[in-house]
């Protein structure tokens, strides 16, 4: 690997982007999403019943939100639609 590549890895490790998707790969549900899913009648069951690839995509969508407001909006959308037995359009 070139020096530029190694430098990029070091920057990613320092700023957290190196492991940002580790929890997504493990399908770990963030606490804020879990809390919102639990407030809906059938949302958690629908979310857990979705395929692994769909759950990963939704979790990644949440994790990659840059602003807290965006993250919360995405969590709300996922929970509201899951309660209706639906997933966001892009998934």
C-alpha angles and dihedrals in degrees: 000000000000124000090252090056093049090047090052090053092051092050091049091051091051096047096043098245091113092072102021093112097044092097090048092054088051090048091234111169111224114237094243092054092045091051092050093047090051092056090064124073101234104006098103093048091050093047093049090045093056118100118272091248092054092047090049091050092051093046090049090050089056097043094049094054108121099204128048090232091055091049091051092047090052092048091050092049093049093048096045094049093042089056087058092047093254138113128216112280096252092060 
